């Protein structure tokens, strides 16, 4: 995994602080706090940690942990890595501003196959509306009275307009959408893990169900270009953290040298140092053996 991304780069934006905020219709959102500071960073610098953090948030949902625990974990993840960027991840293209409408493939969040650009953008700005005008294929977006956001927009000027808008302070994402996405990723991992872990005990019908579930995993493929930095570097054009996480997860899920495993004691997902590893730490291994020996004595 580390070698795969050793000579790669990407860009995303995270803020120094995020908060929950409820809209007038009762929906719960996560967005940057009013005084939060934006930082541009490279999520590929620690792709393995990011992917494992994502999966372990999803495992909380799979384990039906109480809502306050899950909400705290989702907020912690967002605080560490930023929002997922649903606005540019869901449409058929992140350059949807160049079209008269936004077109959407099947997804868990929006039932309509197409929306007007204005209506689509409104889904992600439930509190403070952007100064945005769309007429046919022409779009105008103005940033006023916020030098920090103007500077951020200039730094991201080579990105699609929609991506630039999605890293502004007023942008928000629904908590239930985030929770669903984390749970979907964890479900994909669990399906793959159990398929091989229990393969000999599964009947062919069950195996086929696992295969069909895995075939639904995927997304819009990212693009890339080569940049001449201190050395030739692949720069991934994710256009959303969601798509970046999806790609990182895909490579980790198929990595035979450090396979993804679920700890036999605490169920935490970890990257195993060898294929037969069953515990995420020596502590978990010791605790598991203690409980097992007590059970035999009982």
Secondary structure as GFF3:
##gff-version 3
##sequence-region A 1 298
A	DSSP	beta_strand	8	9	.	.	.	ID=ss1
A	DSSP	beta_strand	12	15	.	.	.	ID=ss2
A	DSSP	beta_strand	18	22	.	.	.	ID=ss3
A	DSSP	beta_strand	28	32	.	.	.	ID=ss4
A	DSSP	beta_strand	38	41	.	.	.	ID=ss5
A	DSSP	three_ten_helix	43	46	.	.	.	ID=ss6
A	DSSP	alpha_helix	47	62	.	.	.	ID=ss7
A	DSSP	alpha_helix	67	81	.	.	.	ID=ss8
A	DSSP	alpha_helix	86	89	.	.	.	ID=ss9
A	DSSP	three_ten_helix	96	98	.	.	.	ID=ss10
A	DSSP	beta_strand	101	103	.	.	.	ID=ss11
A	DSSP	beta_strand	114	116	.	.	.	ID=ss12
A	DSSP	alpha_helix	117	122	.	.	.	ID=ss13
A	DSSP	beta_strand	131	135	.	.	.	ID=ss14
A	DSSP	beta_strand	138	142	.	.	.	ID=ss15
A	DSSP	alpha_helix	147	155	.	.	.	ID=ss16
A	DSSP	alpha_helix	161	166	.	.	.	ID=ss17
A	DSSP	beta_strand	172	174	.	.	.	ID=ss18
A	DSSP	alpha_helix	175	197	.	.	.	ID=ss19
A	DSSP	three_ten_helix	199	201	.	.	.	ID=ss20
A	DSSP	alpha_helix	204	215	.	.	.	ID=ss21
A	DSSP	beta_strand	223	228	.	.	.	ID=ss22
A	DSSP	beta_strand	232	237	.	.	.	ID=ss23
A	DSSP	alpha_helix	241	253	.	.	.	ID=ss24
A	DSSP	beta_strand	260	262	.	.	.	ID=ss25
A	DSSP	beta_strand	269	271	.	.	.	ID=ss26
A	DSSP	alpha_helix	282	297	.	.	.	ID=ss27
###
